[in-house]
Amino acid sequence: MSEHHSSHERQSFWTHYVFSTDHKMIGKQYYFTAMFMALFATAWSLLLRIHLAWPDKTWPVLGRLFPGLFQEGVLLPERYLSLVTMHGTVMIFFVVSIALVSGFGNFIIPLQIGARDMAYPFLNMLSYWTIVPACLLMLGSFFVPDGAAGSGWTAYPPLSAVPEAAPGSGMGQTLWILAMALFIASFTMGGLNFVTTILNCRTRGLSMMRLPLMIWTLFVASILGILAFPALTAAAIMLLLDRLGPTSFFLPAGLVFGGTVLQHAGGTPLLFQHLFWFLGHPEVYVLVLPALGIAFEVVTVFGRRPVFGYQTSVWALLVVAVLSMIVWGHHMFVSGMNPAIGEYFSIATVSITAPFAILAMNLVASLWRAELRLSPALLFVLALMASVGIGGLGGVFLATLTSDIYLHNSYFVVGHFHLMIAVVTFFAIFAGTYLWYPKMFGRQLNETLGKLHFWLTVPGVIVGFVGMHFLGMGGEQRHLYDPNAYQFLQHLQWLNVVITFALGSAAVAQIIFLANFFWSLRFGPQAAPNPWEATTLEWTTPSPAPHGNWPGELPVAYRGPYEYRVGGAAFTPQNKPDFVAPSRAPVPA
Amino acid sequence: MSTARAIRAPQHGPYPIGLLTVLVTVAMLFSAFTAALLLRRTASDWIPITWPPLVWVNTAILLASSVALEQARRAARIGRNESVLNWISIGAVLGLAFVAGQLALWRALGNGGVFLASGPHAAFVYLLTGTHAVHVVGGIGGLSWAFARAQRGGFSASHDGLSSVIVYWHFVGIVWLWLFALLSAL
């Protein structure tokens, strides 16, 4: 990187806080944007849960608070579907993707690889300012006639392709597609920047096999995003043409809505499903892999030992990435496909558990003979590992064609993917926050409040999402507006109440996190440059890192990222010169 | 541990990797469209349209623009900045002519009674020519940037940026040949 980045340029309010090209500020902007969107998405899920627990009750107060969603104190069925759709879409793309990949990714990549900034700072700013209108369009879609999109986060046609199909298929769906297009544009710009920066801007001595695993996971996730998102772009363009134009890419003949036969003919909704899941499945790994990256960082910093099996982790990561691109059909087992293809997708999906298990087991094995410092960050990572285990167990039944046919579209699926991509990713976001907050803001978070946050969050989410598995086995379908509508579900209604209380309590516990976060911004104790005695390069600069990241020369890497209790030293930072070869099998005694 | 390895500098210019990721994105987009077309054409309503002869003229113009830009790259390599500017301008003007030609092609299709609604093949013709033209317009933007930089004499030492824009241009040209062949053959 050229030297002008390192000089402390005078910056106005606008170039520093708003149209910043500094990766740290952009990372924080993403983080706060995700936090803002998470407040909405969580509130929507609470409305859903309250309705599901007590479908016959009226809620006059909620009705007055959300006049568009309720009628006479009852959540309207069509608005229920809008809330489901928007909760899923916003959480996946506008909270977890933004916080975990764009937020932490932007903040940490240059700091961990010893660079002054991202490879393309201007593109980085452009990427952030593309996500802002996307968020506004998503939120704004609640206020158009017919309300927000209601076809689920997967936006399957015909609901998403025919404006007159249902109340949630109107203008809100169009805005949903446009917002997603902006999101994809932003995410692609970000991915391009990540890949280029990681390959080209590493500091001297930092070979690929010396990169922290966080960087590896972000690298792989970015490549997956670049490969997978264009399929959704193509699908979105065709969907818009089907919606607003006369084409029939996804619409078959003979659809009747409101007594009128549609003119469309010859298309197939299956085509959309293939294109959507070609993105949709890799997207799961775009979210889960950086979560594991954070877990590896936290386990080493607070376990005081090198990561177990660094090289096998990297290779497993690459195999997971390749396999994740060719298993999408398992989302469509019941959509209709050649049984031979179904069999292939089933086998490929089950085989992805092998490299993924290597990653997860390396994470667990990294606790072997560790000197655990049970900080909030490590606590959340331990819970994350448990969640990978529980969620992964359910995944086996969904990957297997025969059991999936029964479980498909049930609450078993809802419970499974919440454990895998909601709990795992959110716990990683919390762990990353507890780990990097000192570097981000130059202050320390309160540890006691952090632990309280942990203990009040974990039981709720585990009970809530594991409970959903049982609802699913009992036959409750996802997207179901009224569980009382079926007699065979009534004996499970108590479980819906338990789940609502469990998840509600976990949601309320987030107030502690937010209070700790904002209180410490102002009043937290000043953070030292390396408060955790960690080894990676971001801890070799003051907290918070200055403009240009290092006040003087860039650090040079002389060793791997996780040298804790190796060669007699408690920890050896990556930039410490040492001309004696570090041992290759550094399991501490 | 060898010190030489420890202080090896892995830094290169950011362009080739950045370029590669852009090309991969474009390739994946048109692969998705291709897959969609292959799946959609199995339906019984697939009736291929006939191209207006203008499409051959447009294809020739796009190929010519690639040749002109290759000249620009060659001139940059031997440091003849004046010549770089001329060839970039010629390439960009040919690119604009291609986009105008594709719009004229749509008009010719419409005059021949072929519209977006005429059938799935016609819809793919409009969809793919349109999406492709957007990528050409992006390339013209890139060429304008390269022109401005060449005017300041920016490509005398290293012509990575110019090279990237031109490789992108060739790539979009190849995409057009692919789309044209696909839509003609099926």
Interface residues (C-beta under 8 A of the other chain):
Chain A: A119 Y120 T188 G191 L192 V195 T196 T197 L199 N200 C201 R202 R204 G205 L206 S207 I226 L227 A228 F229 P230 A231 T233 A234 A235 I237 M238 L241 G245 P246 T247 S248 F249 A265 G266 G267 T268 L270 L271 H274 L275 F278 V556 A557 Y558 P577 D578 F579 V580 A581 P582
Chain B: M1 T3 R5 A6 I7 R8 A9 P10 Q11 H12 G13 P14 I17 G18 T21 V22 V24 T25 V26 M28 L29 S31 A32 F33 A35 A36 L39 R40 A43 S44 D45 W46 F115 L116 A117 P120 A123 L127 T131
